[in-house]
Amino acid sequence: MSCMIDLDISHEYEGTIPCNYHPDFSAAGYQVIRELGRNLEGGRITYLAKEINSQKKVVIKEFCCANTTADWSGVKAYEREIQILQQLNHPRIPRYIDCFEKPGFFCLILEYKDAPSLGLKRRFNPQEIKKISLSILEILVYLQQQVSPIIHRDIKPDNILVDEHLNAYLVDFGLARLQNTKIDFSTLVAGTPGFMPPEEQCGHELTAASDLYSLGATLICLFTNTRSVDIGQLIDDNYRFNFQKLLPQISSQFRLWLKKMVEPNRKRRYANASVALQALEPIRVIGSRKKRDYLVAAMQPKKNIIILGLVTLAIILAVLAITLIVSQPGDAANSIEIQNFTNVEEPSRSN
């Protein structure tokens, strides 16, 4: 399967949704090749199609405005997606091409990328996952460096395409918004459970660190071969991922980097994609398998406690030493007198 824009639930319905019927878009100049995915709740279906005149492949994202399960926020979604995509010019973000309407439907035409989604069951080795991580971070750096920084808000395996050269492509900007704009109440919590940062679930302000949480969750899925729908099994009640024991072959430095990416408190994550990218580049992914390496990783969370304990012990020992000296003034004075007497008497004996 190739480029997929809305793959939220398509794999769950594989084999049950009839795909022998395709809509006729010939009046708009397009012919459907096959269905790529659908989101029933949002009233969206995505097709691979070709432009009839040029035979060039495109992606058609169809919004069903008459669908009773899709409210007015679905209309706002495609309007927002067009607005965002028209501002972007990045080789690994499918560009906006055109749009057209038909009774009850609105269609968005996007550039086609010949790359499968990470939402499909695919395995990557740790080095490959690092390369994918760097590729996605480069896209996020671009988005965050816009005059009005852009937050994607729905980073997950299904919305990331990866080609044979491990180049990543970020798709589905339906939930994206400018960082400094106010979120409509209808889209307050609109991401994917397990990938949404805690601040979004609580209705707090989103920052450049918000997409990093979603990316970190995506990478954990890749490392642990966990399906997107099962990511909740790795999260505890405090929104913390319990993945360290599942990655024994990964270096302690990389585990610490990944742990910082998914910190529930956004202030403890990397400030933005650029900082996260610079931190990741020199890190070795595979651990040395030496006991010292694992010991460092195990001790790292307790580092502050150990340092505090050592400082406290040093203070106690210093106090005890001073107490012993002060409590024995006579002995110290006698020692000084004996030393002075010896220095005086020795010359007389030599005469």
PAZA-170861 format. One line per field, with one value per residue (C-alpha): residue number from 1; x, y, z. Coordinates in steps of 0.05 Angstrom, whole numbers, plus 32768, in hexadecimal, padded with zeros to 4 digits. Layout:
# residues N
k <- [NUM, ...]
xx <- [X, ...]
yy <- [Y, ...]
zz <- [Z, ...]
END
This chain:
# residues 351
k <- [1, 2, 3, 4, 5, 6, 7, 8, 9, 10, 11, 12, 13, 14, 15, 16, 17, 18, 19, 20, 21, 22, 23, 24, 25, 26, 27, 28, 29, 30, 31, 32, 33, 34, 35, 36, 37, 38, 39, 40, 41, 42, 43, 44, 45, 46, 47, 48, 49, 50, 51, 52, 53, 54, 55, 56, 57, 58, 59, 60, 61, 62, 63, 64, 65, 66, 67, 68, 69, 70, 71, 72, 73, 74, 75, 76, 77, 78, 79, 80, 81, 82, 83, 84, 85, 86, 87, 88, 89, 90, 91, 92, 93, 94, 95, 96, 97, 98, 99, 100, 101, 102, 103, 104, 105, 106, 107, 108, 109, 110, 111, 112, 113, 114, 115, 116, 117, 118, 119, 120, 121, 122, 123, 124, 125, 126, 127, 128, 129, 130, 131, 132, 133, 134, 135, 136, 137, 138, 139, 140, 141, 142, 143, 144, 145, 146, 147, 148, 149, 150, 151, 152, 153, 154, 155, 156, 157, 158, 159, 160, 161, 162, 163, 164, 165, 166, 167, 168, 169, 170, 171, 172, 173, 174, 175, 176, 177, 178, 179, 180, 181, 182, 183, 184, 185, 186, 187, 188, 189, 190, 191, 192, 193, 194, 195, 196, 197, 198, 199, 200, 201, 202, 203, 204, 205, 206, 207, 208, 209, 210, 211, 212, 213, 214, 215, 216, 217, 218, 219, 220, 221, 222, 223, 224, 225, 226, 227, 228, 229, 230, 231, 232, 233, 234, 235, 236, 237, 238, 239, 240, 241, 242, 243, 244, 245, 246, 247, 248, 249, 250, 251, 252, 253, 254, 255, 256, 257, 258, 259, 260, 261, 262, 263, 264, 265, 266, 267, 268, 269, 270, 271, 272, 273, 274, 275, 276, 277, 278, 279, 280, 281, 282, 283, 284, 285, 286, 287, 288, 289, 290, 291, 292, 293, 294, 295, 296, 297, 298, 299, 300, 301, 302, 303, 304, 305, 306, 307, 308, 309, 310, 311, 312, 313, 314, 315, 316, 317, 318, 319, 320, 321, 322, 323, 324, 325, 326, 327, 328, 329, 330, 331, 332, 333, 334, 335, 336, 337, 338, 339, 340, 341, 342, 343, 344, 345, 346, 347, 348, 349, 350, 351]
xx <- [8000, 801A, 800F, 7FD8, 7FBD, 7F85, 7F96, 7F79, 7F4E, 7F56, 7F7F, 7F49, 7F15, 7F41, 7F19, 7ED5, 7ECC, 7EB8, 7EEC, 7ECE, 7EA9, 7ED1, 7EB3, 7EB5, 7EE2, 7EEB, 7EC5, 7EFC, 7F32, 7F45, 7F3B, 7F3E, 7F6F, 7F5F, 7F4A, 7F83, 7F5F, 7F23, 7F10, 7EC7, 7EC0, 7EDC, 7EB7, 7EF7, 7F0E, 7F51, 7F5D, 7F99, 7F87, 7FA6, 7F9C, 7F7B, 7FA2, 7FE8, 7FDE, 8003, 7FF1, 7FD1, 7FAD, 7F64, 7F4B, 7EFF, 7ED7, 7E8F, 7E6A, 7E27, 7E41, 7E1A, 7E57, 7E80, 7E6D, 7E80, 7EC6, 7ED3, 7EC8, 7EF6, 7F2A, 7F32, 7F31, 7F68, 7F90, 7F8E, 7FA3, 7FDE, 7FF5, 7FF4, 8029, 8058, 808E, 80B4, 80C9, 80B0, 806C, 803A, 8026, 7FE0, 7FCC, 7F83, 7F3D, 7EF7, 7EB0, 7E77, 7E32, 7E3E, 7E89, 7EC8, 7F08, 7F4F, 7F86, 7FCB, 800F, 801A, 8057, 806A, 8077, 8052, 8039, 8059, 8012, 801D, 803F, 8088, 80C7, 8105, 8147, 815E, 818D, 8154, 8126, 8159, 815E, 8112, 8113, 8144, 811C, 80DB, 80FF, 8119, 80D1, 80BC, 80F6, 80DC, 8095, 80AC, 80D8, 809E, 808C, 8050, 8069, 803C, 8029, 8013, 7FEA, 7FE1, 8026, 801F, 8036, 7FFA, 800B, 8054, 806A, 80AF, 80CE, 8103, 813B, 811D, 8107, 80CB, 808E, 805C, 8014, 7FCD, 7FCE, 7F84, 7F90, 7FCD, 7FCA, 7FF6, 8017, 7FFD, 7FB5, 7F7C, 7F60, 7F16, 7EEF, 7EDB, 7F24, 7F3D, 7F4B, 7F4F, 7F8F, 7F99, 7F97, 7FDC, 7FFF, 7FE0, 800D, 7FEF, 7FEA, 7FB9, 7F8E, 7F8A, 7F7B, 7FBC, 7FE5, 800A, 8053, 808B, 8096, 8050, 805F, 809E, 8074, 804C, 808C, 80AA, 806C, 8071, 80BA, 80A9, 8075, 80AB, 80DE, 80AD, 8087, 8047, 8009, 7FEE, 7FAD, 7FD3, 8000, 7FD7, 7FF5, 8038, 801D, 800F, 7FDC, 800E, 8015, 805A, 8073, 808F, 80BC, 8103, 8101, 80E7, 8126, 8161, 818B, 8184, 81BB, 81AE, 81B8, 8183, 8152, 815D, 8151, 8111, 80FA, 8103, 80DA, 809D, 80A3, 805B, 8071, 807F, 80B2, 80DE, 80DE, 810C, 80F6, 80EC, 80FD, 8140, 8159, 8141, 8162, 81A5, 81A2, 8192, 81C6, 8204, 81E1, 81F2, 81B3, 81CE, 81E8, 822D, 820D, 823F, 8225, 823E, 8210, 81D3, 81E9, 81ED, 81A7, 818C, 81AC, 819B, 8155, 8173, 81AE, 8193, 8182, 81C8, 81EA, 81BE, 81D0, 821A, 8218, 81F1, 8223, 825D, 823C, 8230, 8279, 8292, 8266, 827F, 82C7, 82BE, 8299, 82D2, 8306, 82DE, 82CD, 8318, 833A, 8367, 8386, 8396, 83B6, 83E0, 83F8, 8410, 8434, 8458, 846F, 848A, 84AD, 84CF, 84E8, 8506, 8527, 854A, 8581, 8594, 85A0, 85CD, 85FA]
yy <- [8000, 8045, 808C, 808E, 80D0, 80B9, 8075, 807D, 803E, 8022, 7FE6, 7FD4, 7FCD, 7FAB, 7F76, 7F8F, 7FD0, 7FC5, 7FE6, 7FD3, 8016, 8055, 809A, 80BB, 80F7, 80FB, 813D, 815B, 813A, 8100, 80B4, 808A, 8050, 8034, 8046, 8052, 805B, 8077, 8099, 808B, 80B9, 80F4, 80E3, 80E0, 80AF, 80B2, 809A, 808F, 80AE, 80C8, 8108, 80F3, 8122, 8118, 80D3, 80EE, 80CC, 80F5, 80EA, 80FF, 810B, 810A, 812B, 8115, 8153, 812E, 80F8, 80FB, 80E6, 8121, 8163, 81AA, 81A1, 8171, 81AA, 81D5, 819E, 81A0, 81EC, 81ED, 81B8, 81E0, 821F, 81FC, 81D6, 8214, 8232, 81F7, 81E4, 81A8, 816B, 813B, 815B, 8149, 818C, 81A5, 81A3, 81B4, 81A9, 81A2, 8197, 8169, 8163, 814F, 8147, 8170, 8154, 8168, 8157, 8149, 8135, 80EA, 80CC, 8085, 806F, 8041, 8056, 8044, 802F, 7FEF, 7FB5, 7FC3, 7FB5, 7FE1, 7FD6, 800A, 802E, 8034, 8050, 8085, 8099, 809F, 80C7, 80F9, 80FF, 810F, 8140, 8165, 816F, 8187, 81B8, 81D4, 81DB, 81FB, 822D, 824B, 8294, 8278, 8234, 81F9, 81C1, 8182, 8165, 811F, 80FF, 80B4, 8078, 807D, 80C5, 80B8, 809A, 807C, 806A, 8036, 8067, 8074, 80BA, 80CD, 80F5, 8116, 8116, 8128, 8170, 816F, 817E, 81AB, 81F2, 822F, 822D, 8270, 8268, 8255, 820E, 8209, 81E3, 81AF, 819D, 81A4, 815A, 8140, 8118, 80CE, 80AF, 8098, 80C9, 8109, 812E, 8135, 8181, 8178, 8147, 8179, 81B3, 81D8, 8202, 81DB, 81EB, 81D3, 819B, 817F, 815D, 8140, 8117, 80FA, 80EA, 80C8, 809D, 808B, 8076, 804B, 8027, 8019, 8001, 7FD3, 7FBE, 7FD7, 7FE7, 802E, 8014, 7FEF, 8028, 8031, 7FF1, 8015, 8051, 8054, 807E, 80B8, 80BC, 809D, 806A, 802A, 8014, 8011, 7FC6, 7FB8, 7FD7, 7FB3, 7FB9, 8005, 8030, 8054, 8097, 8089, 8070, 80B0, 80DA, 80B4, 80BA, 8106, 8108, 80EA, 810E, 811C, 8162, 8189, 81B5, 8178, 8165, 8182, 81C9, 81BE, 8191, 81B3, 81A6, 815E, 8154, 816E, 8142, 8103, 810A, 80F5, 80BF, 8076, 804C, 8007, 7FFC, 7FDF, 7FA6, 7FB2, 7FAF, 7FF5, 800F, 7FF0, 8007, 804F, 804B, 802C, 8060, 809D, 80A8, 80A5, 80D2, 810D, 80E3, 80C4, 8108, 8124, 80E8, 80F0, 813A, 812C, 80F7, 8126, 815B, 8129, 8111, 8159, 8169, 812B, 813D, 8183, 8169, 8139, 8171, 81A1, 816C, 815E, 81A2, 8188, 8151, 8181, 81B3, 817D, 8165, 81AB, 81B4, 8171, 8184, 81C7, 81A7, 8175, 81AB, 81D1, 8198, 8174, 81A9, 81A9, 815E, 8165, 8195]
zz <- [8000, 7FEF, 8007, 803B, 8055, 8084, 809F, 80E4, 80E1, 809A, 80B1, 80E4, 80AC, 807A, 8055, 806E, 8047, 7FFF, 7FD2, 7F8E, 7F8A, 7F7D, 7F74, 7F30, 7F32, 7EE6, 7EE2, 7F0D, 7EE3, 7F10, 7F0F, 7F4E, 7F4F, 7F93, 7FDA, 800A, 804C, 806F, 80B0, 80BC, 80F8, 80D3, 8093, 806A, 8035, 8012, 7FCB, 7F9F, 7F5C, 7F1C, 7EF6, 7EB5, 7E87, 7EA3, 7EC2, 7EFF, 7F41, 7F77, 7FBA, 7FC0, 8006, 8005, 803D, 8043, 805B, 805D, 808C, 80CC, 80F5, 80DA, 80FA, 80E3, 80FF, 80C5, 8095, 80BE, 80BA, 806E, 806D, 80A1, 807D, 803C, 8060, 8081, 8043, 8017, 8044, 8040, 800E, 8027, 7FFE, 8033, 803E, 8007, 7FE9, 7FDD, 7F93, 7F8C, 7FA8, 7F8C, 7FA4, 7F92, 7FB3, 7FFB, 7FF3, 7FF3, 7FD5, 7FE3, 7FB0, 7FCC, 7FB1, 7FAF, 7FD2, 7FC0, 8007, 8036, 807A, 80BC, 80D0, 80A8, 80CB, 80BD, 80E4, 80E6, 810A, 813D, 810C, 80D9, 810F, 8121, 80D8, 80D4, 8115, 80F8, 80B8, 80DD, 810B, 80CE, 80B7, 80FC, 80FD, 80BB, 80D6, 8116, 80F1, 80CB, 80D9, 80FD, 8118, 8106, 8135, 8111, 814D, 8130, 8128, 812A, 8100, 80D1, 80BE, 80AE, 806C, 8063, 8020, 8010, 8020, 8066, 8054, 807D, 8064, 8093, 807C, 8094, 80AB, 80BA, 8104, 80FB, 8112, 811C, 8160, 8178, 8161, 818F, 8189, 817B, 81B1, 817D, 8170, 81B7, 81BD, 8176, 8171, 817A, 81C0, 81D6, 81A7, 81C1, 81F3, 8239, 8231, 81F7, 821C, 8256, 8228, 8237, 8207, 81D1, 81C2, 8194, 81C6, 81BC, 8179, 8198, 81C8, 818E, 8168, 81A4, 81AC, 8162, 8169, 81A6, 817B, 8146, 8179, 819D, 815F, 8180, 8156, 815D, 817A, 81B1, 81C7, 8206, 8221, 8228, 824E, 8299, 82BF, 82C3, 8277, 827B, 8248, 8264, 822C, 8249, 8259, 8213, 81F3, 8213, 81D3, 81CF, 81ED, 822E, 820B, 81D7, 820C, 8233, 81F4, 81E5, 822E, 822B, 81EA, 820E, 8250, 8268, 827F, 823F, 8264, 826D, 8224, 81F0, 81E3, 8198, 815D, 814F, 8196, 8193, 814F, 8167, 81A5, 817C, 8144, 816C, 8195, 8187, 8183, 8193, 81D9, 81E8, 8210, 8247, 828D, 8299, 8262, 8282, 82C7, 82AF, 8292, 82D2, 82FF, 82D5, 82F2, 8338, 832A, 8350, 838D, 838E, 8388, 83C0, 83EB, 83E0, 83F0, 8430, 8445, 8438, 8464, 849C, 849B, 849C, 84D8, 84FD, 84F0, 850A, 8547, 8559, 8554, 857E, 85B2, 85C1, 85CD, 8606, 85DD, 85A4, 85D5, 85F7, 85B4, 85A3, 85E6, 85DF, 8599, 85B2, 85ED, 85C0, 8591, 85CC, 85F2, 85B9, 85AE, 85F9, 85F6, 85BA, 85E1]
END
